[in-house]
């Protein structure tokens, strides 16, 4: 395996690594995958997955303890000091909060994912730093990959420790390797006897890393020859923090989540036993992606929980604050915000609940549902916190400590804004989520027809592709023009929401046609038309959100909660407007001009626009620092 020479991976190398780690086959049905193919498979998500009454009973004692604890937590102190007191962490350990999903036979609570995300939503409504501590440990830290891929020996060794509160962290990101793992430089070389791997490298932004006892570390292992070509191998290792050579180099501090235990972790000649490999050599990146499929379900639920708290605070203030002779909630400008906050919060909870419910059924492939839930809920959650701050005005911008000091209620909207912004970046930024979803959205078309238009295809590959095309498209394409959504009175079981379900069915077929037309129009170049693909993704996300909201409202209506229909109806009306605009601008009338101007800016052709300011960066200093960073990595052999 070659050492780093300072060069980053080429586009082809990055693509090859990412494709090798993709789950190329679908392990079960997916509503969203069918949606992008223009097929509205309502049977896959309706009726809404029901909660298990026995699970609710089992989870109640823990959730009650957690609620009582959170009511006593001084979150303003945590934010002010940037530290979570050890007594808080110990109390969480004692109630089992670090082992919520770990099976009881290993000392955990053995609760379901549904119970786990309920807990995380509750924690988020009070304190984002505590959510980061608990979720980084259980969503992407060691418990989840250990449950999915660990051997029985590994589970017996580590689950009891994790359940008791040995904090874990997931170490993937590096200075040059974020969403592009091809640039990973941390490496693990086997010893001559093959019993150990010698781990060297440095990991950045490792959440829980500064407090962790156990790490899941991703590192390059010797390249493998696959199909006659040399391929980079990334392997996942279980590493203990107290092993020689493991060092916390720096604790990172951020805009929000002031007490997050996040840092730079260095590994210098760390001897890792071969039996501490998770799953197998070269399977690390795939392990990470599969783990994130379910790990991402925490953020959608957390965003919904945080939005509920913001809605409650905003509603209360809008009733109390009187301006121009009436509560501000009576004024249309504020009422619009309150109404949409409620509708969007309902939809966010519907998306999170549905996706978790599908995951718990066990035979669904939820990679697209989870990615959309993460992207959609965090983006709408950000809009909600922005509206909440606007409604509170100066009191929203003022810190809770300052409000308290002058005798007002210390409502922490300002802290909520700082804490929630990272959600659009955590566990895959919104842009990366759209790229991931877009790749999966066109997957069937690529598998079917790509070889027919790819210049690199052989004659036999083109012949095979032609056969697939003739087998699929003559039947599929005409069927995208006619469907249940055109039949008056269809979806009548949804009552007043039936029209929205008909809209979703019609526009699912329209989306399928639009993606196909884009394939025909751009051919292999479609993968570079990111903004076109992103609009397709956003349409799919809106249709999924609409359907989830209607399905949940229908379930609640049958349980007697008829008021949910009003929230679903308002949400769908707004979503339909967004879908209409996305279709109208599907090919982006100004995309090309926007890209040209952006490249001109990158070349410095519009630097004249930046005169008359004090620069935030010194370009010469930035270049020097980058060079020094490269030298440091080369000298360390990473």
N, C-alpha and C positions, 0 to 999 in steps of 0.2 A: 504494500500500500504506500503510495507516494505521500511525502510530507507536503505540507502547505508551502507553495512557492509565492504566495501573495496574490495569485490570480483567482478571480471568482469563477464559478461554474458558468459554462456557456449556456445559451438558451436551450440548446438541444439536450445538454446534460441535465439541466433542471427539469425539463419536460420528461425525460426518460425516468428520472428518479421519482417524480410525482406520479407518473403513469404506472410504474412498477408497484407503487404502494397503494394504488386505487383498488377498491373492491370491484373487480371487473364484472363479476356476476351478481345477480340480485338474489338474495337469500329468501325473499318472501315478497308478498304484494306491497305496493306503495301507492296510496291515493295520489300523492303529488306527482310521482313518475307518470302515472296514467293521465294526470291533468295536462302535463306538458306534451303528451301524445294526442291531446284533444279528446280524451275519454273521461267522462265524468262518472267515476265509479263510486257513487254515493254509498253503495253497499259495504264498502271497505271501512267507512267511518260512522255509519248510521245503522242502528241507534248508537248514541254516545256510550263509550265504555263505562259500565257502572262500577262504582266503588264497592269494594268488598266490606260488608258491615262488620265482619269479624276483624278485618285489618283496622278499621276505624276504632273498634273497641280496644284492640291491642296497642294502638299508637297513642290513645288518649292520655294515659298516665305520663308518658314522656313529654307529649306536647304541653300538657298542663304544667309540668315542672319547668319546661323551657320558657313558657309564657311568664311564669312567676319570676324566673331569673331575669328575663329581659326587662321586666318592669322595674327591676332594681338597678339595672346597669346604668352607669353614668357615661353616656356616649359622648357628651360634650367634653368630659375629662379625657376620654380616650383620644378624641380628635385633637384636643389642645396639647396633650403630652406626646402624642404619637406612639403610645404604648398601651398594650392590653395587659392589665395587671395579672400577675400569676394566679392570684386567688380566683379571678374570673375563669381563667383557663382550667384550673383545677376543678372548679364547680361544674364546668362543662364536661370534664372527664368523668366526674363522679356520677353524673346523670346519664352517661353513655352517649353523649353527643358526637363523639368521634368514631363511634361504631354503629351508626344508625342502620346501615344496610348489611353489616357483617353478620353472618349466620350465628345463631345462638350457640351452636356447638363449639364455636371458637371464642365465645365470650361477648359477642355483639348483641345488639337489640333485635336483629333479624327482621327489621321492618321493611316494607316495600319501598320502591322508588317513589310512589305517590306520597307516602308518609314523609319520606326524606325531603321532597321538594316543598311540601307544606311547611316543614320546619324551616327550610331555607327562606321561603317567602316571609315567614314571620320574623326571622332574624333580620332580613333586609329591611323590613319596615321600621326597625329600630336602629340598626348599626351595620353599615357596609363593611367595616373592618372585621367584625366578627364573622360576617358571611364569607369574606375572603379566606379567613383562617379555616373555617369548617368545610367550605366547599372545595378549596384547593386540595385539602387533605382527602376528601371522599369522592369528588367528581373526577379529578384527573390524577390525584395522588395515588399511592400504592394500593389502597383497598380495591379500586375499580379494576385495574388491569390484573391484579392478583386473583380477583374473583373470576374474571373472564379467561385468563390465560395461565394462571399459576399452576404449578404441580401441587399434588397433595402435600408433599414434604414442605414446599414453600408456604403453603397456607397454614400448616400446623406451626411453622416457625414464626410467621409474621402476623397472622390475623389476631392472635390474642394480644400481642403488644399494641397493635393498631387500635383495637377495640378499647383498650385501657387508656388510650390517649397519647401513644407515641406518634408525634406529628410527622406527616410525610409530605414530600414535595415532588414535583414533576420537573425534571431538568431537560429541556429541549432547546430553547432559544439560545442563540449566540450572537455575537456582534454582527456577523455576516449572515446568520441563518435564522430567519424568522419563519415566514410562511414558505420560504424557499429552502427546503432541507438539503438541497444539493450542495449548498455552501457550508455544510457542517464540517468543522475541523477537529472537534473532540474525537479522539481515537482510542481504541482499545486493542492492543496487540497481544496475541496469545503467548504464553511462556513456552519454552521448548518442550516441557512435559505435557503441555496442553491443559493443565489443571487450573490455571489462572489466566486472567487477562490483565494487562497493565494499562490502566486508564489514565489518560492525560487530556487536559483541555480545560476550558473555562465556559461557564454557562451564565447567561445574563437574564435578569428579570425572573428569577426563580422564586415564585410565590411560595411562602412558608420556608424558603431555603435557609433563612437566618435563624429559624427556630426548629428546624426539622431534625429528627433522629434518623429518618430513613428517606432515601431518594430513589426515584425511578430516573435513571440517567440514559439518555440516548447518545450513542457514540458510533463512529465508523469503525467497523471491523474489516479484516482483509477482504479486498474485492473478490467477487466470484465471477466465473466465466459462465454465462448463460446464453445458450444459443449461439455460441462462438464469439460472443461479445463480452467484454469486461464490464461488470456492473458494480456500482457502489453499493455497499452493504451497510445498513444501519441497524444496530442491535440495542435492545433495551436491557439494562442491568439493574438489579437491586443493590444499592450501595448504602452502607451505614455511615452516618455522619462522624462517628468516633474512630473510623479507620484512619491509619496514618496516611497523610497526603490529601485529606479532605479539608478544605479551608474556606471559611467565609471571608471573602476579600472586601466586600463593601455592602452596606445596607442601603438600598435605594429609597429615596423619598419622592413623593409624588404630589400632584395637585390635590388629589382627594385620597380617600382611604389612608389617612395619615398614619394609622397603626399597622398597615399591612406589612407582614414580615417577608419582604421581597429583597433579593440581593444578587450579587455576583458570587458564584461559587467556583472555586478552582480545585481541580483534581490533578495531583502531581504524583505520578508513579504509584497509583492506588492499585493494590492487588485485590482483584475481584474474583472470587471462586467461580469456576464455570457453572456450577449449579445455581448461581444467582442470575443466570440469563433467564429473562422472561420470554416464554413461548419458543424461541429458537433464534439462532444466528440469522441475521439479515431480515428479521421480521419486525424490527423495532418501529419503523415508520408506519407500517400497516397496523401494528398494535396501537400506536398513538391515534391514528385516524379512527379505528373502530372504537377505541375507548372514548373518543370525543363525540361519537354519534350519540351515546347516552349521556356522557359528561356534559354536553351542551344543554341538556334539559334543565340544568339548575338555573342558568341565567334567565331563560324565559319566565320561569316561575318567580324568580327573585325580582325581575323587572315588574311583573304583575303585582307582587306584594308591595314593592316600593310605591307603585302608582296608586294602590289603594290608600296607603297612608297619606300621600300627597292630595288625593281626591278628598279625603276626610278633612284635612287641614284647610284646603281651599274652600270647600263647601261651608265649613264653620265660619271662616273669615268673611265669605261673601254674604252670609246672613247677618253678621255682626257689624260690619263696616258700613256706615251710612254716608253717602255723598249725594248732594243735590236732593236731599229729602227722601231718599229711598236706599235700602240695602244695595250694595253694588251688584249683587246677584240678580237684581231686578233690571239692571241695565243690560241691553242686548249684547253689547260688546263683551261683557264679562259672562253673561249667561251662555253665549256661544262656546266659550272656553270650558265652562263647567259641564255643559251637555256633552261636548266631544270628549272631554276627559273621562267622563263616566262610560260613554259608549266604547271608547278605545280600551279602557281598563277591562271592561267586560269581554271584549274580543281577545285581549291579551291572555286573560285567564282561560278563555275557551281554547285558544291555541295551545297553551301550556298543558292544560288538563287533558286535551285530546291526544296530544303527542305522547305524553307520559302513559296514558291509558293504552295506546297502541303498542308502546314498548313493552308494557307489562303483559300484553296478550301473548307475546313470545314468538309468534310466527310472522311478524311483519318486518319489513326492511324500512327503517325509519330515518335513514341517512338524510333524505331530502326534507322530510317533515321537521327533523331536529334542526337542520341548518336554517330553514325558513323561520322556525320558531325563534331561534337565537337572533337572527338578523331583524326580523319584523318587530319582536317585542322590545329589543333594546333600542331600536330607532324610535318607536312610538313612546317608549318610556322616557326617552330624552325630550321629546316634544312635551310630554306631560309635566316633567319637572320644570321645563322652561315656562310653560303656561302658569304653573303653580307660583313660580317666583314673580311673574308679571302680575298675577292677581294680588299677591301680598305687597307688591310695590317695594318701597324702601325697606320695609320690614322683612321682605324676602331676601334682600341683598345683605342685610345686616346679620352679623353672627348671632348665634343663640346666646353666647356669653354676654355680648353687648346688650342684647334685648333684656336679659335677666338683670344686668347691672343697673338698668334704668327703670326696672319695675314692670316690664312687659313679659308676657308669656314667651319663653325661649323656644319658639317653633323653628326647628333647624332646616329650613328650606335651602339656605345657602350651602350647608354641609351636604344635603341630599344632592344638590346640583354637582358639587365637586366629586362626590363619591360615585355618581351614576355615569359620569362621562366615559369612564374607562370601559363600560359595558359594550360600547360599540367597537372596542378593540380587543378585549379579552377573548381568548379561545377562538380566534379567527376574526379579523376585522370585517366590517360590513362589505368592503370591496372584495376581500378574499372569499367571504361567504357567497357573494354573487358569482364569482368566478367558479367556485366549486359547484354551486347549483346549476349554473349554465352548462358546465361540462357534463353533468349528469342529465340535464334536460335534453341535450342533443345526442346523448349516448346511443340511443337506438338508431337514430338516423345515421350516425357515424359508422356504427357496426354494419348497417345495412348497405349504405351507398358510398361511403367515403372512398373506398378503393377504386370506384368507378371514375372518380374525378381527380384522384391523387396521381400526380405525374410520376411518383416513385413506385407505383404499383406495377406488378408483373402482368403479363397477359393472362395467366391463369387466375390471378387475384381479381382482375377486372371481369373475367368471365363468371367467376363465382359471385361477385357483387351484382352483376347484371341479373343473375338468377334470383338472388335475394330481393332485388328491387321489383322484379316482375311478380314475385310471389306475394309481396307485402303491399305495395302502393296502389295497384289497381282496385283492391277492395277497401283499403284504409282511407284513401283520399276522398272518394265520393261520400263515404259515411260521415265525414267531418262537416257535411253541409246540412244534414237532417238529423234531428234529435228531439228528445222529450221536452226540451226547453221551448220548443215552438208550439207545443200543444197547450191550448188554453185549459186551465183547470188542473194541469199536472202538478205534482208535489203538493196536493191539497192537504195532506196531513200536517204540513207546516203552517197552516192557517194564514195569517196576514203576512207571513214571511215567504209564502210560496212563490211570489213574484221574484223575490231575490234568488231563490233556488233555480228558477227558470232562467234568470239572467246568468247565473254562474254556469249552468249547463251550456247555454248558447255560446258564452264567451270562452269556455274551455275548448269547445270545438274551434272557435275562431283563433284561439291561441295556437292550437295544434297546426292549423293551416298557416298561420303567420310564420311559425318556426320553419315549416316545410318550405314556404315561399322564400324565406331568407336563405335556406340551404341552396335552393335552386339559383337564387340571385348571386350569391357570393361564393358558393362552392367551398373549397378548403379555406378560403380567406375569411369565412364567417367567424372562425375562432379568434381572429384579430379585431373583429368589429364588436368590441366589448360593450359599447353603449347600446347597440342593438340588442345584444344578448341580455344586458342588464334590464332593459325594458321588458323583455320577455319574462325574465325572472320576477320582476316586480308585479307584472300582471298575474303570474302564477301565484305569487305570495298573497296578493289581494283576494284572488278567487278562493284560495285555501282558507284565508282568514274569514271571509264571508261565510263559507260553508261551515267552518268550525263554530262560528257565532250562532248560526241558525240551528245547527244540530244541538248545541248546548241549550239554547233558549227553548227548543222543542222539548228536550228532556226536562228542563225545569218547569215548563208549562204543565207537563203531565204530572209533575209532583206538586202542582198548585201554585207555583211562583210565576204567575202570568205577567208580572211587571218586567220580566227579563226580555219579553218580546219588544218592548219599546226601545231598549238599549240596542238590541240586535238590529232592529229596523233602522235606527238612526245611523249605526255604524255602516250598514250595507249601503244606505243611500250615499254616504260620503265615499265609500270604497268604489262604488259604481262610477262616480264622477272621476276618481283617480284612474280607474281602468280606461274610461273613455279617452282621457287625455293621453294616456300611454299608447293606446292604439293609434290615435290621431298623429302622434309624433314618433311612430315606431321606428322609422328609418332615420330619424334625426336630421331635420332639414339643415341644421347648422353644425353638425358633427365635424365635418371636414374642415370648415373654417376655424372652429374652436381648436382643433388639433394643430392646425398650421400656426395659429397665434401662440399656442402653448409652446411649440417648438422654437418659435422666435424668441419667446421669453427665456426659455432654457439656454439659448445661445447668447443671451445678453443684449439682444437687439432692442429691447425696451427698457434697458437699465436706466435710461433717462427719466423714466417714471418714478424711480426710487431716489431722486435727488431731494435735498432739503430735509433729510432725516438723520438721526443717529442710528446706524445699522445695528441690528440685533446680532449679527455675526460679522466677523472679519474673515473674508474669504481666504486670505493668505494664511491666517492663523489656523483656520479650519483645515486647510490642506496640509499644513505642517503636523497638526494633531493626528490626522488620518495616517500620514506617513509613519509617525511614531507608533501608532497602534499596530500598523502592519509589521514594523520591525519587532515590536514586543512579542507578537504572536510567532513570528519566524524564529526568534531567539529561544522561545519556550518550546519549540518543536511541535506546536499545535498545527 
